[in-house]
Amino acid sequence: MLSAPIQHIGWTKLNSTGDPSVTEFINSVQAQNLPNARILRSFQLNRTLTQQEQLDISVMSNLTS
């Protein structure tokens, strides 16, 4: 369950540089199984995860390209 809205901010280059991409999750249903076609080399969340929240990340391509 999502305890509060959370933003995932990603960048196309390392160290939070390059083109940014922001996704805001406002509820638990919206935050499930969201594919992202962009290649993001760094990211941050706008707040820490609390209670039983968790972040699962799957990498589906070679990030060296």
C-alpha positions in Angstrom: 0.0 0.0 0.0 1.3 3.4 -0.9 1.3 5.6 2.2 1.7 8.9 0.3 2.3 10.1 -3.2 5.8 9.4 -4.5 7.8 10.7 -7.4 10.3 8.7 -9.4 12.8 11.0 -11.1 15.1 9.5 -13.7 17.9 10.8 -15.9 19.4 9.5 -19.2 22.9 10.0 -17.9 24.8 9.1 -14.7 24.9 11.3 -11.6 21.5 12.8 -12.2 22.4 14.5 -15.5 20.9 14.4 -19.0 17.2 14.5 -19.9 14.9 14.1 -16.9 11.8 12.0 -16.6 9.3 12.3 -13.7 6.6 9.8 -12.9 4.3 10.5 -9.9 2.5 7.6 -8.2 -0.6 8.7 -6.3 -2.0 5.2 -5.4 -0.9 1.6 -5.1 -2.7 0.4 -8.2 -1.1 3.0 -10.4 2.4 2.1 -9.1 2.2 -1.6 -10.1 3.9 -3.0 -13.1 4.7 0.3 -14.9 7.0 -0.2 -17.9 9.4 2.6 -18.8 10.7 2.5 -22.4 13.4 5.1 -21.7 16.9 4.1 -20.7 17.6 5.8 -17.4 21.1 5.7 -16.0 20.3 7.3 -12.6 17.2 7.9 -10.6 15.9 9.1 -7.2 12.7 9.1 -5.2 11.4 12.3 -3.7 10.9 10.6 -0.3 12.0 7.6 1.6 9.9 4.4 1.5 7.9 3.8 4.6 6.0 1.1 6.4 5.7 -1.9 4.0 6.5 0.0 0.7 9.1 -1.5 -1.5 10.7 -0.7 -4.8 11.4 -3.5 -7.3 13.5 -2.8 -10.4 13.9 -5.1 -13.4 16.5 -4.5 -16.1 15.6 -5.9 -19.4 18.4 -4.7 -21.7 22.1 -4.2 -21.8 22.9 -0.8 -20.1 26.3 -0.5 -21.7 24.8 0.7 -25.0 
